[in-house]
Amino acid sequence: MPDVRLEHFQRAAADIGAHGDNDTLPFDIDTKFVSVKQAELARAAHAFFEELQRDSETNSARKISQLSVFSERLLAPTGPTGFRIVTKIQPFWTIYFNGLGVAIAEALENNRDNRTHSYRFLHDGGSTLFNRDYSWKTFREVTVHETNNLPQEAIIVQTDISGFYEHISHHYLVNFIDDLFPNNKRIGNQVNALLNKFSAGRSFGLPVGGQCSRILAELFMNSVDRQMTAAEIKWHRYVDDYVLITNSNADAYKELAFLSHTLSDYGLALNKTKTVMLTSKHYSDYVATLLGNDDDEAGKLREIDLHFDPYSDTADEDYDSLKQTIEGLQVQKLLNRELEKGLPDTFLVTQIGRTLRLQEPEVAIQLATTLLSQGNLHAFRASWSTIMRGIANLRATEDYADISEMLDQLLDFIPDHSTHLLQAEANLLHYLRTLRFTPTARRMAFVQRTYNAARSDTVKRACIDCWRHWRDRAAFTSVRGRWNELSPECQRLVWLSASFFGDQGDGFKRQVGPNLDNAWRLGIERQNVASYASIYREWCDDPSTNA
């Protein structure tokens, strides 16, 4: 009987420690905490699951419903003009939620159709949950290959699902989970209880940015995929993108209608503004444009596989190979060309941001100046997160120390000329992460203003983290004086920061320490299992793992 085991929570914790808890938001210090303490956190999660497993199905869900589970809904840009809500979840509950997801993915994988190209589970992948051989790029390449040598009248339908994550029904998900685990309805009940927490009580929608949501989305679509196959339709899917390969306009219309009808059974609908019918030749040209095969230099940049895993045994070789490839490209010329366009190519600019750490310092500062200059940054706004990650990588690396002061000057003027781009919390978090390397008068004032105005605990934590890196005693004194007003999430950052302030920090810890186990209780604490608070405090006491 498939079930939830300790190894599922271990893989969830390992994945978060290696790759972060939310791919839309920047890494924060909790990623390092989870990486170091993944074994203890996984055991705590599994112990809680086992207790719920011994309880009745009703009580298992009710106990989670009665707990206070921290999560925040944050605004993140998508494309040059769109926005979506992403969800930041407290570290223990991210591990717990994703651990359930890993168990679901393991049970689901062998029942999935080969024409689904998104998030294929790796049974022996360690900290890597999904098979990297499956991607959006390979999805496109497979569809083009399948359309080769089709007759002239063949029609390819390109379409996607409207508001996919936002409209996924929790009720249907519970049914699908129960089908996977027919003798254990507690798993579906617990997932439902957590989704209700993350969705503010609504019965639909998945939290954007984390691994369990990806797994649940694939589970949700599995029934639709199987119905498409049973109807003998030639289809391929990547997340919410479908490609239908048909013999004629009549067949294309009929099969598109079948997909629409099937989706409607689950409360979903196709995006009519993104549904197009193309000849096989036009579809191949369309994909070539998407993949950048139409331009030699730009195409090479798009083609580069920029997966560089610092945990890989071959990380240095991978890095050197990528760097050699980049050195032969005229990236500045490509970037200038994108500036001349009314709407720059988002993917190309994103690739440029991701390759900053592969450039020589003199080239990197030229590119950074172009990316961060007034006016240009607005044009490149759709690639904000990748640009800021690239700049943060430069500031974190000794090889770029000679250009750090120039980078800091560029960064400090962003609130003056591009404050509108900092309105979305995700953008603001990425920007704050670039500021933490050194204090300047401008950024110290900006961070203080941001902290004072912030409604988000995640944003407040990012400000406190800046003060921690800067060893800002005045800011620490101010925030510790408001200790009782802080949320537990912000308190954890202040507690971590105290170690950097000598006797003042030690005295503060002696004062508030005795009450922390109670203040930071999650409601999952059990005898003979380390509590979340004690695991965190132990990690804070080891400066070699939390600097």
Salt bridges, closest charged atoms under 4 A:
GLU7 OE2 - ARG5 NH2 3.09
ASP21 OD2 - LYS88 NZ 2.78
ASP23 OD2 - ARG214 NH2 2.14
ASP28 OD2 - LYS88 NZ 2.89
ASP28 OD2 - ARG461 NH2 3.88
ASP30 OD2 - ARG461 NH2 2.67
ASP30 OD2 - ARG492 NH2 2.91
GLU40 OE2 - LYS37 NZ 3.46
GLU50 OE2 - HIS46 NE2 3.85
GLU51 OE2 - LYS63 NZ 3.61
GLU51 OE1 - ARG526 NE 1.91
ASP55 OD2 - LYS63 NZ 2.76
GLU106 OE1 - ARG5 NH2 3.17
GLU106 OE1 - HIS8 NE2 3.06
GLU109 OE1 - ARG112 NH1 3.42
GLU109 OE2 - ARG120 NE 2.81
ASP113 OD1 - ARG115 NE 3.17
GLU146 OE1 - HIS236 NE2 2.75
ASP160 OD2 - LYS274 NZ 3.90
ASP178 OD2 - LYS185 NZ 3.87
GLU218 OE1 - ARG112 NH2 2.59
GLU218 OE1 - ARG237 NH2 2.84
ASP225 OD2 - ARG237 NH2 2.81
ASP251 OD1 - LYS254 NZ 3.90
ASP285 OD2 - LYS281 NZ 2.69
ASP295 OD2 - ARG337 NH1 3.12
GLU303 OE1 - LYS137 NZ 2.97
GLU338 OE2 - LYS341 NZ 2.93
ASP345 OD2 - ARG302 NH2 1.99
GLU360 OE2 - LYS323 NZ 3.54
ASP408 OD1 - ARG395 NE 2.90
ASP408 OD1 - ARG443 NH2 3.41
ASP412 OD1 - ARG443 NE 2.83
ASP416 OD2 - ARG442 NH1 2.67
ASP465 OD1 - ARG468 NE 2.78
ASP465 OD2 - HIS469 NE2 3.87
GLU489 OE1 - ARG492 NH2 2.66
ASP517 OD1 - ARG537 NH1 3.99
GLU525 OE1 - ARG521 NH2 3.72
GLU538 OE1 - LYS37 NZ 2.83
ASP541 OD1 - LYS509 NZ 3.92
